């Protein structure tokens, strides 16, 4: 590095025997799998020098490619930056080299507060900088002192060295404005955002403890769960004993002040999302099983039912059934057995007269055949359509991309019949389902209904559900063709709060 005119500091260390044993046990490695038994650290002035040093190291010794990590261009989630490489020394044994700038070293050794102070040096007044440095130094001393006391006798030793008033005053005087430092009953220091409550404290310790939090003692006194904690207080959580105990929805109400940290708020939301998903799957599975019981097919495997209906997993089938995206009555089509019918002779398909039904569907090659629009996909002009001959109900008309139709046609291709739209009476309308997902708010249903009214689309059915601040709406509307529906969908997507609007 001297030959390359690089100013840097180089230090080295052998790994302690206890650290070696602890890493082998923690990562399940044998001794030969450890590459940092010997390690060097190089501290440079800037990032450019870091990569120059890396090139020098790799030029001197053979690197082990899989052991190279560039945490400068891709920092760790906690902000740590450094270059790590492992090379093979002249004696054939590996050693690790860490390369970083002085600023990166400050961050790695002392954390974000010292990192901020390092970057802001020269931009602050001497008085302000000194005051801030004193607080940071005090907090570091606090952690070191706490560990020392814990090794020498715990809380009893604390009582010998400081009385309670002196302890509280020293802790409060050392606080940094946007953080607070509270203690567990075992004198463990917990760092929390300013304004944190006992619930934030509980979630910081463990998610399960947060979920089961039912009360808190602060300095030995029971307090409400939305009490803002202060630096120096000792907090003890009173948890529910039932494993199924969960958080309250009131905790997510920002006006009530139960949570101050985004970390705790995220964990509460995740708990409710998990519970809601589980209840959705249970409700959907119950609907599917009731339909199979009605059909006398309880012995059929549910994963086979899902596969034959076009779902990749049973959970997707349960979710669709619970949210009315799938009608369990469609399972009936899985067990229909084909009956021989002379009109299905392939030689006749595509020849002879064509009949236009009252629904405006023209069936090619079949005279006077009853047709009906399938309720599962609700086709409307100009959708691409196909027919499927049912038992005793004539031809059921499906959209070409209907999952139900695709499943039936794969099992009984001989019952598929070519169809197309004919000329229907001018007053013919077709029912279709529209799905809308939006952020729930007052007046949302009225605004969406106004769109249908302006576009002169008659709405015959509405089903709405609200959960997690979202509204799921299903409208059944009558249209003459899909062009008018597409225009209405575009207008609905422009309604404030609407996330998704589509035809089901």
URFEN-V112556 format. One record per residue. N is the residue number from 1. RES is the residue in three letters. OMEGA is omega in radians with two decimals (* if undefined). Layout:
((N;RES;OMEGA) (N;RES;OMEGA))
//
This chain:
((1;UNK;3.10) (2;UNK;3.11) (3;UNK;-3.14) (4;UNK;3.13) (5;UNK;3.10) (6;UNK;3.10) (7;UNK;-3.09) (8;UNK;3.05) (9;UNK;-3.13) (10;UNK;3.06) (11;UNK;3.14) (12;UNK;3.10) (13;UNK;2.92) (14;UNK;-3.13) (15;UNK;-3.12) (16;UNK;-3.09) (17;UNK;3.14) (18;UNK;3.11) (19;UNK;3.10) (20;UNK;-3.13) (21;UNK;-3.11) (22;UNK;-3.14) (23;UNK;3.09) (24;UNK;-3.14) (25;UNK;-3.07) (26;UNK;-3.09) (27;UNK;3.11) (28;UNK;-3.10) (29;UNK;2.91) (30;UNK;-3.03) (31;UNK;-3.13) (32;UNK;-3.14) (33;UNK;3.12) (34;UNK;-3.12) (35;UNK;-3.08) (36;UNK;3.06) (37;UNK;2.97) (38;UNK;-3.09) (39;UNK;3.04) (40;UNK;3.07) (41;UNK;3.12) (42;UNK;-3.14) (43;UNK;-3.06) (44;UNK;-3.11) (45;UNK;-3.11) (46;UNK;-3.05) (47;UNK;-3.13) (48;UNK;3.12) (49;UNK;3.12) (50;UNK;-3.10) (51;UNK;3.06) (52;UNK;3.09) (53;UNK;3.11) (54;UNK;3.11) (55;UNK;3.11) (56;UNK;-3.13) (57;UNK;-3.12) (58;UNK;3.09) (59;UNK;-3.11) (60;UNK;-3.07) (61;UNK;-3.13) (62;UNK;-3.14) (63;UNK;3.00) (64;UNK;-2.96) (65;UNK;-3.03) (66;UNK;-3.13) (67;UNK;3.13) (68;UNK;3.10) (69;UNK;3.11) (70;UNK;3.13) (71;UNK;3.04) (72;UNK;3.11) (73;UNK;3.11) (74;UNK;-3.10) (75;UNK;3.03) (76;UNK;-3.09) (77;UNK;3.12) (78;UNK;3.08) (79;UNK;-3.10) (80;UNK;3.12) (81;UNK;3.09) (82;UNK;2.97) (83;UNK;3.10) (84;UNK;3.06) (85;UNK;3.09) (86;UNK;-3.14) (87;UNK;-3.14) (88;UNK;-3.10) (89;UNK;-3.12) (90;UNK;3.12) (91;UNK;3.10) (92;UNK;-3.14) (93;UNK;-3.12) (94;UNK;2.95) (95;UNK;-3.06) (96;UNK;3.05) (97;UNK;3.04) (98;UNK;-3.08) (99;UNK;-3.11) (100;UNK;3.06) (101;UNK;3.13) (102;UNK;3.13) (103;UNK;3.10) (104;UNK;3.14) (105;UNK;3.07) (106;UNK;-3.14) (107;UNK;-3.09) (108;UNK;-3.06) (109;UNK;-2.96) (110;UNK;3.04) (111;UNK;-2.99) (112;UNK;-3.11) (113;UNK;3.11) (114;UNK;3.09) (115;UNK;3.12) (116;UNK;-3.12) (117;UNK;-3.13) (118;UNK;-3.10) (119;UNK;-3.05) (120;UNK;-3.12) (121;UNK;-3.13) (122;UNK;-3.14) (123;UNK;-3.10) (124;UNK;3.06) (125;UNK;-3.11) (126;UNK;-3.11) (127;UNK;-3.13) (128;UNK;-3.12) (129;UNK;-3.13) (130;UNK;3.13) (131;UNK;-3.13) (132;UNK;3.12) (133;UNK;3.14) (134;UNK;3.12) (135;UNK;3.13) (136;UNK;3.12) (137;UNK;-3.14) (138;UNK;-3.13) (139;UNK;3.09) (140;UNK;3.12) (141;UNK;3.13) (142;UNK;-3.13) (143;UNK;3.14) (144;UNK;3.13) (145;UNK;3.14) (146;UNK;3.13) (147;UNK;3.14) (148;UNK;-3.14) (149;UNK;-3.13) (150;UNK;-3.14) (151;UNK;-3.03) (152;UNK;3.05) (153;UNK;3.00) (154;UNK;-2.99) (155;UNK;3.13) (156;UNK;3.13) (157;UNK;3.09) (158;UNK;-3.11) (159;UNK;3.12) (160;UNK;-3.01) (161;UNK;-3.08) (162;UNK;2.97) (163;UNK;-2.99) (164;UNK;-3.10) (165;UNK;-3.13) (166;UNK;3.13) (167;UNK;-3.11) (168;UNK;-3.10) (169;UNK;3.13) (170;UNK;-3.13) (171;UNK;-3.14) (172;UNK;-3.10) (173;UNK;-3.12) (174;UNK;-3.05) (175;UNK;2.97) (176;UNK;-2.88) (177;UNK;-3.01) (178;UNK;3.10) (179;UNK;3.00) (180;UNK;-3.11) (181;UNK;-3.13) (182;UNK;-3.04) (183;UNK;2.94) (184;UNK;3.09) (185;UNK;3.11) (186;UNK;3.10) (187;UNK;3.03) (188;UNK;-3.10) (189;UNK;-3.14) (190;UNK;-3.12) (191;UNK;-3.08) (192;UNK;3.03) (193;UNK;3.08) (194;UNK;-3.11) (195;UNK;-3.11) (196;UNK;-3.11) (197;UNK;3.06) (198;UNK;3.12) (199;UNK;3.05) (200;UNK;3.11) (201;UNK;-3.10) (202;UNK;-3.14) (203;UNK;3.09) (204;UNK;-3.14) (205;UNK;-3.14) (206;UNK;-3.12) (207;UNK;-3.11) (208;UNK;3.10) (209;UNK;3.08) (210;UNK;3.14) (211;UNK;-3.05) (212;UNK;-3.11) (213;UNK;-3.14) (214;UNK;3.12) (215;UNK;-3.13) (216;UNK;3.00) (217;UNK;3.10) (218;UNK;-3.04) (219;UNK;3.07) (220;UNK;-3.09) (221;UNK;3.09) (222;UNK;-3.12) (223;UNK;3.03) (224;UNK;-3.08) (225;UNK;3.11) (226;UNK;3.09) (227;UNK;3.09) (228;UNK;-3.12) (229;UNK;3.10) (230;UNK;3.12) (231;UNK;3.09) (232;UNK;-3.12) (233;UNK;3.05) (234;UNK;-3.01) (235;UNK;3.07) (236;UNK;-3.09) (237;UNK;3.02) (238;UNK;-3.03) (239;UNK;3.04) (240;UNK;-3.08) (241;UNK;-3.10) (242;UNK;3.14) (243;UNK;-3.10) (244;UNK;-3.13) (245;UNK;-3.11) (246;UNK;-3.13) (247;UNK;3.09) (248;UNK;3.10) (249;UNK;3.10) (250;UNK;-3.11) (251;UNK;-3.13) (252;UNK;3.11) (253;UNK;-3.06) (254;UNK;-3.13) (255;UNK;-3.10) (256;UNK;3.02) (257;UNK;3.13) (258;UNK;-3.06) (259;UNK;3.09) (260;UNK;-3.09) (261;UNK;3.10) (262;UNK;3.12) (263;UNK;3.14) (264;UNK;-3.14) (265;UNK;3.12) (266;UNK;-3.13) (267;UNK;3.11) (268;UNK;3.12) (269;UNK;-3.14) (270;UNK;3.12) (271;UNK;-3.14) (272;UNK;3.08) (273;UNK;3.14) (274;UNK;3.14) (275;UNK;-3.13) (276;UNK;3.11) (277;UNK;3.13) (278;UNK;3.13) (279;UNK;3.09) (280;UNK;3.14) (281;UNK;3.14) (282;UNK;-3.14) (283;UNK;3.13) (284;UNK;3.13) (285;UNK;3.13) (286;UNK;3.13) (287;UNK;3.14) (288;UNK;-3.12) (289;UNK;3.08) (290;UNK;-3.14) (291;UNK;3.10) (292;UNK;3.10) (293;UNK;3.11) (294;UNK;-3.13) (295;UNK;-3.11) (296;UNK;-3.08) (297;UNK;-3.06) (298;UNK;-3.12) (299;UNK;-3.09) (300;UNK;-3.13) (301;UNK;-3.09) (302;UNK;3.11) (303;UNK;3.08) (304;UNK;3.08) (305;UNK;-3.13) (306;UNK;-3.12) (307;UNK;-3.11) (308;UNK;3.09) (309;UNK;3.07) (310;UNK;3.11) (311;UNK;-3.10) (312;UNK;-3.12) (313;UNK;3.13) (314;UNK;3.14) (315;UNK;3.11) (316;UNK;3.10) (317;UNK;-3.14) (318;UNK;-3.13) (319;UNK;3.14) (320;UNK;3.14) (321;UNK;-3.12) (322;UNK;-3.09) (323;UNK;3.11) (324;UNK;3.00) (325;UNK;-3.14) (326;UNK;3.13) (327;UNK;-3.13) (328;UNK;3.11) (329;UNK;3.13) (330;UNK;3.11) (331;UNK;-3.13) (332;UNK;-3.09) (333;UNK;3.14) (334;UNK;-3.01) (335;UNK;3.06) (336;UNK;3.11) (337;UNK;-3.09) (338;UNK;3.07) (339;UNK;3.13) (340;UNK;3.13) (341;UNK;-3.07) (342;UNK;-3.09) (343;UNK;3.12) (344;UNK;3.09) (345;UNK;-3.09) (346;UNK;-3.12) (347;UNK;-3.09) (348;UNK;-3.12) (349;UNK;3.10) (350;UNK;3.12) (351;UNK;3.11) (352;UNK;-3.11) (353;UNK;3.05) (354;UNK;-3.10) (355;UNK;3.06) (356;UNK;-3.11) (357;UNK;3.11) (358;UNK;3.14) (359;UNK;3.12) (360;UNK;3.14) (361;UNK;3.12) (362;UNK;-3.12) (363;UNK;-3.04) (364;UNK;2.98) (365;UNK;-3.10) (366;UNK;-3.12) (367;UNK;2.96) (368;UNK;-3.11) (369;UNK;-3.14) (370;UNK;3.08) (371;UNK;3.07) (372;UNK;3.12) (373;UNK;-3.12) (374;UNK;-3.14) (375;UNK;-3.09) (376;UNK;-3.10) (377;UNK;3.06) (378;UNK;-3.12) (379;UNK;3.09) (380;UNK;3.13) (381;UNK;0.01) (382;UNK;3.13) (383;UNK;3.01) (384;UNK;-3.01) (385;UNK;3.02) (386;UNK;3.13) (387;UNK;3.09) (388;UNK;-3.09) (389;UNK;-3.13) (390;UNK;3.11) (391;UNK;3.04) (392;UNK;-3.12) (393;UNK;3.11) (394;UNK;-3.08) (395;UNK;3.06) (396;UNK;-3.06) (397;UNK;-3.11) (398;UNK;2.93) (399;UNK;-3.09) (400;UNK;-3.07) (401;UNK;3.14) (402;UNK;-3.12) (403;UNK;3.13) (404;UNK;3.13) (405;UNK;-3.13) (406;UNK;3.13) (407;UNK;-3.13) (408;UNK;-3.11) (409;UNK;3.11) (410;UNK;3.14) (411;UNK;-3.07) (412;UNK;-3.10) (413;UNK;-3.12) (414;UNK;-3.11) (415;UNK;3.10) (416;UNK;-3.08) (417;UNK;-3.09) (418;UNK;3.11) (419;UNK;3.05) (420;UNK;-3.13) (421;UNK;3.06) (422;UNK;3.11) (423;UNK;-3.11) (424;UNK;3.05) (425;UNK;-3.03) (426;UNK;-3.10) (427;UNK;-3.13) (428;UNK;3.08) (429;UNK;-3.09) (430;UNK;3.12) (431;UNK;3.05) (432;UNK;3.12) (433;UNK;3.11) (434;UNK;3.12) (435;UNK;3.13) (436;UNK;3.03) (437;UNK;-3.06) (438;UNK;2.97) (439;UNK;-3.04) (440;UNK;3.10) (441;UNK;3.12) (442;UNK;3.10) (443;UNK;-3.11) (444;UNK;-3.12) (445;UNK;3.13) (446;UNK;-3.11) (447;UNK;3.13) (448;UNK;3.11) (449;UNK;3.10) (450;UNK;3.11) (451;UNK;3.11) (452;UNK;-3.12) (453;UNK;-3.14) (454;UNK;-3.13) (455;UNK;3.11) (456;UNK;3.07) (457;UNK;-3.09) (458;UNK;3.11) (459;UNK;-3.09) (460;UNK;-3.14) (461;UNK;3.12) (462;UNK;3.07) (463;UNK;-3.10) (464;UNK;3.07) (465;UNK;3.12) (466;UNK;3.08) (467;UNK;3.11) (468;UNK;3.10) (469;UNK;3.08) (470;UNK;3.09) (471;UNK;3.05) (472;UNK;-3.06) (473;UNK;3.04) (474;UNK;3.12) (475;UNK;2.96) (476;UNK;-3.07) (477;UNK;-3.13) (478;UNK;-3.12) (479;UNK;3.05) (480;UNK;3.06) (481;UNK;-3.04) (482;UNK;3.14) (483;UNK;3.11) (484;UNK;3.13) (485;UNK;3.14) (486;UNK;3.10) (487;UNK;3.13) (488;UNK;3.13) (489;UNK;3.11) (490;UNK;3.12) (491;UNK;3.12) (492;UNK;3.13) (493;UNK;3.14) (494;UNK;3.11) (495;UNK;-3.13) (496;UNK;3.10) (497;UNK;-3.11) (498;UNK;3.13) (499;UNK;-3.09) (500;UNK;3.04) (501;UNK;-3.09) (502;UNK;3.03) (503;UNK;-3.10) (504;UNK;*))
//
